[in-house]
Amino acid sequence: MQVARTWDAETQKVTDFNAHPEYSPVLEYAMWSSERSPFDPMETSIHQWYSTLAQNDERTGATMLKDFPLAGSPPVMTHLFDLPDRGIITAIKGGLETVLKRSHVSATIEAEAMGGEQEICFARVSGPGCGQRNLESRSITGKA
């Protein structure tokens, strides 16, 4: 399985990596949510697209502060990174329903996400020191 499309809940933009691959914040959040040394085909694909499309690869300067599972079965994985120019970011990945529940998105965004073909969901926390609960839901789909 590899990245086929991404959907940005905030902008409603769909990026089709088979037709017109381009960098997007969703791809970046997916990369931060993935393992640093990916081993499964989806995460490997995410890192390959990020390497190809990102103008500034921030992975080398990033420090992983912590990774841990949140409740759920399977659990939502959480990664905290310190980026030199951006501060601390938190990225999570997991099943669509679980990430949406943890992200506290609007009913409209939840309905749009659940009506699509999303298989894996990513979210990020924004705000000073990640202290705010301003979460944005991001989704990604894959093809075998």
Secondary structure, DSSP 8 states (H G I E B T S, - for coil): -EEEEEEETTT--EEETTTS----HHHHHHHHHS-SS--SHHHHHHHHHHHHH-SS--TTT-EEEEEEE-STTTT-EEEEEEETTTEEEEEEEE-HHHHHHHHT--HHHHHHHHHTT--EEEEEEESGGG-S-EEEEEEEEEE-
